């Protein structure tokens, strides 16, 4: 039987909930698109997509 893998980011007491964000950037050298993936806090998505780290 096959197993199903499920990623769960559970918010436990005292911890923050996390969100996986994927941003598409264009490389200035080659012109190709590069995907940047990162787990960020649920309140800081706009900073991630604005280019701030």
C-alpha distance matrix in Angstrom:
0.0 3.8 6.6 9.8 13.0 16.1 19.5 21.8 25.5 26.7 30.4 31.3 34.8 37.1 34.7 34.8 32.1 31.0 30.6 29.2 32.0 32.1 35.6 36.8 39.9 42.1 43.1 47.0 47.0 44.8 44.5 40.7 38.4 36.5 33.8 34.2 31.4 32.1 31.2 34.4 35.6 35.4 39.2 39.7 38.0 41.3 42.6 39.6 40.1 43.9 43.4 44.2 42.1
3.8 0.0 3.8 6.6 9.6 12.9 16.3 18.9 22.6 24.1 27.9 29.1 32.7 34.7 32.1 31.9 29.2 27.8 27.2 25.6 28.3 28.4 31.9 33.0 36.1 38.3 39.4 43.2 43.3 41.2 40.8 37.0 34.7 32.7 30.0 30.4 27.6 28.5 27.7 30.9 32.3 32.2 36.0 36.3 34.5 37.8 39.0 35.9 36.4 40.2 39.6 40.5 38.5
6.6 3.8 0.0 3.8 6.4 9.6 13.0 15.4 19.0 20.5 24.2 25.3 29.0 31.0 28.4 28.4 25.7 24.5 24.1 22.9 25.8 26.2 29.9 31.4 34.5 37.0 38.1 41.9 42.2 40.3 39.9 36.2 33.6 31.4 28.4 28.4 25.3 25.8 24.7 27.8 29.0 29.0 32.8 33.3 31.6 35.1 36.2 33.3 34.0 37.7 37.2 37.9 35.7
9.8 6.6 3.8 0.0 3.8 6.4 10.0 12.5 16.2 17.8 21.6 23.1 26.8 28.8 26.0 25.6 22.7 21.5 20.8 19.6 22.5 23.1 26.7 28.4 31.6 34.2 35.6 39.4 40.0 38.2 37.5 33.8 31.1 28.9 25.7 25.7 22.5 23.0 21.8 24.8 26.0 25.7 29.5 30.0 28.2 31.7 32.9 30.1 30.7 34.4 34.1 34.9 32.9
13.0 9.6 6.4 3.8 0.0 3.8 6.7 9.6 13.1 15.2 18.9 20.5 24.3 25.9 23.0 22.5 19.7 18.2 17.8 16.5 19.6 20.3 24.0 25.9 29.0 31.7 33.0 36.7 37.4 35.8 35.2 31.6 28.8 26.3 23.1 22.6 19.3 19.6 18.3 21.4 22.7 22.7 26.5 26.9 25.3 28.8 29.8 26.9 27.8 31.5 31.0 31.5 29.4
16.1 12.9 9.6 6.4 3.8 0.0 3.8 6.3 9.9 11.9 15.6 17.6 21.3 23.0 20.0 19.3 16.3 15.1 14.6 13.9 17.1 18.4 22.2 24.5 27.7 30.7 32.2 35.9 36.9 35.6 34.7 31.2 28.1 25.7 22.2 21.4 17.9 17.7 16.0 18.7 19.7 19.4 23.2 23.8 22.3 25.8 27.1 24.4 25.4 29.0 28.9 29.3 27.3
19.5 16.3 13.0 10.0 6.7 3.8 0.0 3.8 6.7 9.5 13.0 15.1 18.9 20.1 16.9 16.0 13.1 11.6 11.4 10.7 14.3 15.9 19.7 22.3 25.3 28.6 30.0 33.6 34.7 33.7 32.8 29.6 26.4 23.6 20.0 18.8 15.1 14.4 12.3 15.1 16.1 16.2 20.0 20.4 19.1 22.8 23.7 21.2 22.4 26.0 25.7 25.8 23.8
21.8 18.9 15.4 12.5 9.6 6.3 3.8 0.0 3.8 5.8 9.4 11.6 15.4 16.8 13.9 13.2 10.3 9.7 10.4 11.1 14.8 17.2 20.9 23.9 26.9 30.3 31.8 35.3 36.8 36.0 35.0 31.9 28.6 25.8 22.1 20.4 16.6 15.2 12.4 14.3 14.4 14.2 18.0 19.1 18.3 22.0 23.1 21.0 22.5 25.9 26.0 25.7 23.7
25.5 22.6 19.0 16.2 13.1 9.9 6.7 3.8 0.0 3.8 6.5 9.2 12.7 13.6 10.4 9.4 6.7 6.3 8.0 9.6 13.3 16.3 19.7 23.1 25.8 29.4 30.9 34.1 35.8 35.4 34.3 31.6 28.1 25.2 21.6 19.3 15.6 13.4 10.1 11.3 11.0 11.0 14.8 15.9 15.7 19.4 20.2 18.5 20.4 23.5 23.6 23.0 20.9
26.7 24.1 20.5 17.8 15.2 11.9 9.5 5.8 3.8 0.0 3.8 6.0 9.7 11.3 8.9 8.8 6.7 8.3 10.6 12.9 16.5 19.7 23.0 26.5 29.1 32.8 34.4 37.5 39.3 39.0 37.9 35.2 31.7 28.9 25.2 22.9 19.2 16.8 13.2 13.7 12.3 12.1 15.5 17.4 17.7 21.3 22.2 21.0 23.0 25.9 26.3 25.3 23.3
30.4 27.9 24.2 21.6 18.9 15.6 13.0 9.4 6.5 3.8 0.0 3.8 6.7 8.1 5.9 5.9 5.0 8.0 11.0 14.1 17.2 20.8 23.7 27.4 29.8 33.6 35.2 38.1 40.1 40.1 38.9 36.5 33.0 30.1 26.5 23.9 20.4 17.5 13.7 13.3 11.0 10.7 13.5 15.8 16.8 20.3 21.0 20.4 22.7 25.2 25.8 24.3 22.4
31.3 29.1 25.3 23.1 20.5 17.6 15.1 11.6 9.2 6.0 3.8 0.0 3.8 6.2 5.4 7.6 8.2 11.2 14.5 17.4 20.6 24.1 27.0 30.7 32.9 36.7 38.0 40.9 42.8 42.9 41.9 39.5 36.1 33.1 29.5 26.8 23.2 20.2 16.4 16.0 13.6 13.9 16.4 18.6 20.1 23.4 23.8 23.4 25.9 28.2 28.6 26.9 24.7
34.8 32.7 29.0 26.8 24.3 21.3 18.9 15.4 12.7 9.7 6.7 3.8 0.0 3.8 5.6 8.4 10.3 13.6 17.0 20.2 23.1 26.7 29.4 33.1 35.2 38.9 40.3 42.9 44.9 45.3 44.3 42.1 38.7 35.7 32.2 29.3 25.9 22.6 18.9 17.8 15.0 15.3 17.0 19.5 21.5 24.6 24.8 24.9 27.6 29.5 30.0 27.9 25.8
37.1 34.7 31.0 28.8 25.9 23.0 20.1 16.8 13.6 11.3 8.1 6.2 3.8 0.0 3.8 6.9 9.9 12.8 16.5 19.6 22.2 25.8 28.2 31.9 33.6 37.4 38.5 41.0 43.0 43.7 42.8 40.8 37.5 34.4 31.1 27.9 24.8 21.3 17.7 16.2 13.2 14.1 15.3 17.5 20.0 22.8 22.6 22.9 25.9 27.4 27.7 25.3 23.2
34.7 32.1 28.4 26.0 23.0 20.0 16.9 13.9 10.4 8.9 5.9 5.4 5.6 3.8 0.0 3.8 6.7 9.2 13.0 15.9 18.6 22.2 24.6 28.3 30.1 33.8 35.0 37.6 39.5 40.1 39.2 37.2 33.8 30.7 27.4 24.2 21.1 17.6 13.9 12.7 10.0 11.3 13.0 14.8 17.0 20.1 19.9 19.8 22.7 24.6 24.7 22.5 20.3
34.8 31.9 28.4 25.6 22.5 19.3 16.0 13.2 9.4 8.8 5.9 7.6 8.4 6.9 3.8 0.0 3.8 6.4 9.8 13.1 15.4 19.1 21.4 25.2 27.1 30.8 32.2 34.8 36.9 37.5 36.3 34.4 30.9 28.0 24.7 21.6 18.5 15.1 11.5 9.7 6.6 7.5 9.4 11.3 13.3 16.5 16.5 16.4 19.2 21.1 21.6 19.6 17.7
32.1 29.2 25.7 22.7 19.7 16.3 13.1 10.3 6.7 6.7 5.0 8.2 10.3 9.9 6.7 3.8 0.0 3.8 6.9 10.3 13.0 16.7 19.3 23.0 25.3 29.1 30.8 33.5 35.7 35.9 34.6 32.4 28.9 26.1 22.6 19.8 16.5 13.5 9.9 8.6 6.1 5.9 9.0 10.9 11.9 15.4 16.1 15.5 17.8 20.2 20.8 19.5 17.8
31.0 27.8 24.5 21.5 18.2 15.1 11.6 9.7 6.3 8.3 8.0 11.2 13.6 12.8 9.2 6.4 3.8 0.0 3.8 6.8 9.5 13.2 15.9 19.6 21.8 25.6 27.2 30.0 32.1 32.2 31.0 28.7 25.2 22.4 18.8 16.1 12.7 9.8 6.1 5.5 4.7 5.4 8.9 9.6 9.9 13.6 14.1 12.8 15.1 17.8 18.1 17.0 15.2
30.6 27.2 24.1 20.8 17.8 14.6 11.4 10.4 8.0 10.6 11.0 14.5 17.0 16.5 13.0 9.8 6.9 3.8 0.0 3.8 6.3 9.9 12.8 16.4 19.0 22.7 24.7 27.6 29.8 29.7 28.2 25.8 22.2 19.7 16.0 13.7 10.4 8.3 5.5 5.5 6.2 5.6 9.1 9.2 7.9 11.7 12.8 11.0 12.5 15.7 16.2 16.0 14.7
29.2 25.6 22.9 19.6 16.5 13.9 10.7 11.1 9.6 12.9 14.1 17.4 20.2 19.6 15.9 13.1 10.3 6.8 3.8 0.0 3.8 6.8 10.1 13.5 16.3 19.9 21.7 24.9 26.8 26.4 25.1 22.5 19.0 16.3 12.6 10.4 7.0 5.8 4.5 6.4 8.8 9.0 12.0 11.1 9.1 12.5 13.3 10.6 11.7 15.2 15.2 15.6 14.2
32.0 28.3 25.8 22.5 19.6 17.1 14.3 14.8 13.3 16.5 17.2 20.6 23.1 22.2 18.6 15.4 13.0 9.5 6.3 3.8 0.0 3.8 6.6 10.2 12.9 16.6 18.7 21.7 24.0 23.6 22.0 19.7 16.0 13.7 10.1 8.1 5.7 5.5 6.3 7.1 9.9 9.9 11.9 10.2 7.3 10.0 11.0 7.9 8.3 11.9 12.0 13.0 12.3
32.1 28.4 26.2 23.1 20.3 18.4 15.9 17.2 16.3 19.7 20.8 24.1 26.7 25.8 22.2 19.1 16.7 13.2 9.9 6.8 3.8 0.0 3.8 6.8 9.8 13.4 15.5 18.8 20.9 20.2 18.5 16.1 12.4 10.1 6.5 5.6 4.5 6.7 9.0 10.4 13.5 13.7 15.4 13.3 10.1 12.0 12.7 9.2 8.6 12.2 11.7 13.7 13.3
35.6 31.9 29.9 26.7 24.0 22.2 19.7 20.9 19.7 23.0 23.7 27.0 29.4 28.2 24.6 21.4 19.3 15.9 12.8 10.1 6.6 3.8 0.0 3.8 6.4 10.1 12.6 15.6 18.0 17.6 15.6 13.7 10.0 8.3 5.7 5.2 6.5 8.7 11.5 12.2 15.3 15.5 16.4 13.7 10.5 11.2 11.6 8.2 6.6 9.7 9.1 11.8 12.2
36.8 33.0 31.4 28.4 25.9 24.5 22.3 23.9 23.1 26.5 27.4 30.7 33.1 31.9 28.3 25.2 23.0 19.6 16.4 13.5 10.2 6.8 3.8 0.0 3.8 6.9 9.8 12.9 15.2 14.4 12.1 10.1 6.5 5.8 4.6 6.3 9.0 11.8 15.0 15.9 19.1 19.3 20.0 17.3 14.1 14.2 14.5 11.4 9.3 11.5 10.7 14.0 14.7
39.9 36.1 34.5 31.6 29.0 27.7 25.3 26.9 25.8 29.1 29.8 32.9 35.2 33.6 30.1 27.1 25.3 21.8 19.0 16.3 12.9 9.8 6.4 3.8 0.0 3.8 6.4 9.3 11.9 11.7 9.5 8.5 5.6 5.2 6.3 7.4 10.9 13.4 16.9 17.5 20.7 21.3 21.6 18.5 15.8 15.3 14.8 12.0 10.1 11.2 9.6 13.0 14.0
42.1 38.3 37.0 34.2 31.7 30.7 28.6 30.3 29.4 32.8 33.6 36.7 38.9 37.4 33.8 30.8 29.1 25.6 22.7 19.9 16.6 13.4 10.1 6.9 3.8 0.0 3.8 6.3 8.9 8.4 5.9 5.7 4.4 6.1 8.7 10.6 14.2 16.9 20.5 21.2 24.4 25.1 25.3 22.1 19.4 18.7 18.1 15.6 13.5 14.1 12.4 15.8 17.0
43.1 39.4 38.1 35.6 33.0 32.2 30.0 31.8 30.9 34.4 35.2 38.0 40.3 38.5 35.0 32.2 30.8 27.2 24.7 21.7 18.7 15.5 12.6 9.8 6.4 3.8 0.0 3.8 5.5 5.8 5.0 5.5 6.1 6.7 10.1 11.6 15.4 17.9 21.6 22.5 26.0 27.1 27.3 23.9 21.6 21.1 19.9 17.3 15.9 16.2 13.7 16.7 17.5
47.0 43.2 41.9 39.4 36.7 35.9 33.6 35.3 34.1 37.5 38.1 40.9 42.9 41.0 37.6 34.8 33.5 30.0 27.6 24.9 21.7 18.8 15.6 12.9 9.3 6.3 3.8 0.0 3.8 6.0 5.6 8.1 9.5 10.5 13.8 14.9 18.7 21.0 24.6 25.2 28.4 29.6 29.4 25.8 23.9 22.8 21.4 19.3 17.9 17.4 14.9 17.8 18.9
47.0 43.3 42.2 40.0 37.4 36.9 34.7 36.8 35.8 39.3 40.1 42.8 44.9 43.0 39.5 36.9 35.7 32.1 29.8 26.8 24.0 20.9 18.0 15.2 11.9 8.9 5.5 3.8 0.0 3.8 6.0 8.2 10.7 11.6 15.2 16.5 20.2 22.6 26.4 27.3 30.8 32.2 32.3 28.7 26.8 26.0 24.5 22.1 21.0 20.8 18.1 20.7 21.3
44.8 41.2 40.3 38.2 35.8 35.6 33.7 36.0 35.4 39.0 40.1 42.9 45.3 43.7 40.1 37.5 35.9 32.2 29.7 26.4 23.6 20.2 17.6 14.4 11.7 8.4 5.8 6.0 3.8 0.0 3.8 5.4 8.7 10.3 14.1 16.2 19.9 22.7 26.5 27.8 31.4 32.5 33.0 29.6 27.2 26.7 25.6 23.0 21.6 21.9 19.5 22.4 22.9
44.5 40.8 39.9 37.5 35.2 34.7 32.8 35.0 34.3 37.9 38.9 41.9 44.3 42.8 39.2 36.3 34.6 31.0 28.2 25.1 22.0 18.5 15.6 12.1 9.5 5.9 5.0 5.6 6.0 3.8 0.0 3.8 6.6 9.3 12.9 15.3 19.0 21.9 25.6 26.7 30.1 30.8 31.2 27.9 25.3 24.5 23.9 21.3 19.4 19.8 17.9 21.2 22.2
40.7 37.0 36.2 33.8 31.6 31.2 29.6 31.9 31.6 35.2 36.5 39.5 42.1 40.8 37.2 34.4 32.4 28.7 25.8 22.5 19.7 16.1 13.7 10.1 8.5 5.7 5.5 8.1 8.2 5.4 3.8 0.0 3.8 6.5 10.0 13.0 16.4 19.7 23.3 24.8 28.3 29.1 29.8 26.7 23.9 23.7 23.3 20.3 18.5 19.6 17.7 21.0 21.5
38.4 34.7 33.6 31.1 28.8 28.1 26.4 28.6 28.1 31.7 33.0 36.1 38.7 37.5 33.8 30.9 28.9 25.2 22.2 19.0 16.0 12.4 10.0 6.5 5.6 4.4 6.1 9.5 10.7 8.7 6.6 3.8 0.0 3.8 6.7 9.9 13.1 16.5 20.0 21.5 24.9 25.5 26.3 23.3 20.4 20.4 20.2 17.1 15.2 16.7 15.1 18.4 19.0
36.5 32.7 31.4 28.9 26.3 25.7 23.6 25.8 25.2 28.9 30.1 33.1 35.7 34.4 30.7 28.0 26.1 22.4 19.7 16.3 13.7 10.1 8.3 5.8 5.2 6.1 6.7 10.5 11.6 10.3 9.3 6.5 3.8 0.0 3.8 6.5 9.9 13.2 16.8 18.5 22.1 23.1 24.2 21.1 18.5 18.9 18.4 15.0 13.9 15.7 13.6 16.5 16.4
33.8 30.0 28.4 25.7 23.1 22.2 20.0 22.1 21.6 25.2 26.5 29.5 32.2 31.1 27.4 24.7 22.6 18.8 16.0 12.6 10.1 6.5 5.7 4.6 6.3 8.7 10.1 13.8 15.2 14.1 12.9 10.0 6.7 3.8 0.0 3.8 6.5 10.0 13.5 15.4 19.0 19.8 21.2 18.4 15.6 16.6 16.4 12.8 11.9 14.5 12.8 15.4 15.0
34.2 30.4 28.4 25.7 22.6 21.4 18.8 20.4 19.3 22.9 23.9 26.8 29.3 27.9 24.2 21.6 19.8 16.1 13.7 10.4 8.1 5.6 5.2 6.3 7.4 10.6 11.6 14.9 16.5 16.2 15.3 13.0 9.9 6.5 3.8 0.0 3.8 6.7 10.4 12.1 15.8 17.1 18.4 15.5 13.1 14.5 13.8 10.0 10.1 12.7 10.6 12.5 11.6
31.4 27.6 25.3 22.5 19.3 17.9 15.1 16.6 15.6 19.2 20.4 23.2 25.9 24.8 21.1 18.5 16.5 12.7 10.4 7.0 5.7 4.5 6.5 9.0 10.9 14.2 15.4 18.7 20.2 19.9 19.0 16.4 13.1 9.9 6.5 3.8 0.0 3.8 7.1 9.6 13.3 14.5 16.5 14.1 11.9 14.1 13.7 10.0 10.8 13.9 12.3 13.6 12.0
32.1 28.5 25.8 23.0 19.6 17.7 14.4 15.2 13.4 16.8 17.5 20.2 22.6 21.3 17.6 15.1 13.5 9.8 8.3 5.8 5.5 6.7 8.7 11.8 13.4 16.9 17.9 21.0 22.6 22.7 21.9 19.7 16.5 13.2 10.0 6.7 3.8 0.0 3.8 6.2 9.9 11.8 13.8 11.4 10.0 12.8 12.0 8.6 10.6 13.5 12.1 12.2 10.1
31.2 27.7 24.7 21.8 18.3 16.0 12.3 12.4 10.1 13.2 13.7 16.4 18.9 17.7 13.9 11.5 9.9 6.1 5.5 4.5 6.3 9.0 11.5 15.0 16.9 20.5 21.6 24.6 26.4 26.5 25.6 23.3 20.0 16.8 13.5 10.4 7.1 3.8 0.0 3.8 7.0 9.1 11.6 10.1 9.4 12.9 12.5 9.8 12.2 15.1 14.3 13.7 11.4
34.4 30.9 27.8 24.8 21.4 18.7 15.1 14.3 11.3 13.7 13.3 16.0 17.8 16.2 12.7 9.7 8.6 5.5 5.5 6.4 7.1 10.4 12.2 15.9 17.5 21.2 22.5 25.2 27.3 27.8 26.7 24.8 21.5 18.5 15.4 12.1 9.6 6.2 3.8 0.0 3.8 6.3 8.2 6.5 6.7 10.1 9.6 7.8 10.7 13.1 12.8 11.7 9.7
35.6 32.3 29.0 26.0 22.7 19.7 16.1 14.4 11.0 12.3 11.0 13.6 15.0 13.2 10.0 6.6 6.1 4.7 6.2 8.8 9.9 13.5 15.3 19.1 20.7 24.4 26.0 28.4 30.8 31.4 30.1 28.3 24.9 22.1 19.0 15.8 13.3 9.9 7.0 3.8 0.0 3.8 5.5 5.5 7.2 10.5 10.3 9.9 12.7 14.7 15.1 13.4 11.8
35.4 32.2 29.0 25.7 22.7 19.4 16.2 14.2 11.0 12.1 10.7 13.9 15.3 14.1 11.3 7.5 5.9 5.4 5.6 9.0 9.9 13.7 15.5 19.3 21.3 25.1 27.1 29.6 32.2 32.5 30.8 29.1 25.5 23.1 19.8 17.1 14.5 11.8 9.1 6.3 3.8 0.0 3.8 5.7 6.4 9.6 10.8 10.7 12.7 14.9 16.1 15.0 14.2
39.2 36.0 32.8 29.5 26.5 23.2 20.0 18.0 14.8 15.5 13.5 16.4 17.0 15.3 13.0 9.4 9.0 8.9 9.1 12.0 11.9 15.4 16.4 20.0 21.6 25.3 27.3 29.4 32.3 33.0 31.2 29.8 26.3 24.2 21.2 18.4 16.5 13.8 11.6 8.2 5.5 3.8 0.0 3.8 6.0 7.9 8.9 10.2 12.1 13.4 15.0 13.5 13.4
39.7 36.3 33.3 30.0 26.9 23.8 20.4 19.1 15.9 17.4 15.8 18.6 19.5 17.5 14.8 11.3 10.9 9.6 9.2 11.1 10.2 13.3 13.7 17.3 18.5 22.1 23.9 25.8 28.7 29.6 27.9 26.7 23.3 21.1 18.4 15.5 14.1 11.4 10.1 6.5 5.5 5.7 3.8 0.0 3.8 5.6 5.4 6.6 9.0 10.1 11.4 9.8 9.7
38.0 34.5 31.6 28.2 25.3 22.3 19.1 18.3 15.7 17.7 16.8 20.1 21.5 20.0 17.0 13.3 11.9 9.9 7.9 9.1 7.3 10.1 10.5 14.1 15.8 19.4 21.6 23.9 26.8 27.2 25.3 23.9 20.4 18.5 15.6 13.1 11.9 10.0 9.4 6.7 7.2 6.4 6.0 3.8 0.0 3.8 5.4 5.2 6.4 8.6 10.2 9.9 10.4
41.3 37.8 35.1 31.7 28.8 25.8 22.8 22.0 19.4 21.3 20.3 23.4 24.6 22.8 20.1 16.5 15.4 13.6 11.7 12.5 10.0 12.0 11.2 14.2 15.3 18.7 21.1 22.8 26.0 26.7 24.5 23.7 20.4 18.9 16.6 14.5 14.1 12.8 12.9 10.1 10.5 9.6 7.9 5.6 3.8 0.0 3.8 5.4 5.2 6.0 8.7 8.8 10.6
42.6 39.0 36.2 32.9 29.8 27.1 23.7 23.1 20.2 22.2 21.0 23.8 24.8 22.6 19.9 16.5 16.1 14.1 12.8 13.3 11.0 12.7 11.6 14.5 14.8 18.1 19.9 21.4 24.5 25.6 23.9 23.3 20.2 18.4 16.4 13.8 13.7 12.0 12.5 9.6 10.3 10.8 8.9 5.4 5.4 3.8 0.0 3.8 5.5 5.0 6.5 5.3 7.1
39.6 35.9 33.3 30.1 26.9 24.4 21.2 21.0 18.5 21.0 20.4 23.4 24.9 22.9 19.8 16.4 15.5 12.8 11.0 10.6 7.9 9.2 8.2 11.4 12.0 15.6 17.3 19.3 22.1 23.0 21.3 20.3 17.1 15.0 12.8 10.0 10.0 8.6 9.8 7.8 9.9 10.7 10.2 6.6 5.2 5.4 3.8 0.0 3.8 5.4 5.4 5.5 6.1
40.1 36.4 34.0 30.7 27.8 25.4 22.4 22.5 20.4 23.0 22.7 25.9 27.6 25.9 22.7 19.2 17.8 15.1 12.5 11.7 8.3 8.6 6.6 9.3 10.1 13.5 15.9 17.9 21.0 21.6 19.4 18.5 15.2 13.9 11.9 10.1 10.8 10.6 12.2 10.7 12.7 12.7 12.1 9.0 6.4 5.2 5.5 3.8 0.0 3.8 5.3 7.4 9.2
43.9 40.2 37.7 34.4 31.5 29.0 26.0 25.9 23.5 25.9 25.2 28.2 29.5 27.4 24.6 21.1 20.2 17.8 15.7 15.2 11.9 12.2 9.7 11.5 11.2 14.1 16.2 17.4 20.8 21.9 19.8 19.6 16.7 15.7 14.5 12.7 13.9 13.5 15.1 13.1 14.7 14.9 13.4 10.1 8.6 6.0 5.0 5.4 3.8 0.0 3.8 5.7 8.9
43.4 39.6 37.2 34.1 31.0 28.9 25.7 26.0 23.6 26.3 25.8 28.6 30.0 27.7 24.7 21.6 20.8 18.1 16.2 15.2 12.0 11.7 9.1 10.7 9.6 12.4 13.7 14.9 18.1 19.5 17.9 17.7 15.1 13.6 12.8 10.6 12.3 12.1 14.3 12.8 15.1 16.1 15.0 11.4 10.2 8.7 6.5 5.4 5.3 3.8 0.0 3.8 6.5
44.2 40.5 37.9 34.9 31.5 29.3 25.8 25.7 23.0 25.3 24.3 26.9 27.9 25.3 22.5 19.6 19.5 17.0 16.0 15.6 13.0 13.7 11.8 14.0 13.0 15.8 16.7 17.8 20.7 22.4 21.2 21.0 18.4 16.5 15.4 12.5 13.6 12.2 13.7 11.7 13.4 15.0 13.5 9.8 9.9 8.8 5.3 5.5 7.4 5.7 3.8 0.0 3.8
42.1 38.5 35.7 32.9 29.4 27.3 23.8 23.7 20.9 23.3 22.4 24.7 25.8 23.2 20.3 17.7 17.8 15.2 14.7 14.2 12.3 13.3 12.2 14.7 14.0 17.0 17.5 18.9 21.3 22.9 22.2 21.5 19.0 16.4 15.0 11.6 12.0 10.1 11.4 9.7 11.8 14.2 13.4 9.7 10.4 10.6 7.1 6.1 9.2 8.9 6.5 3.8 0.0
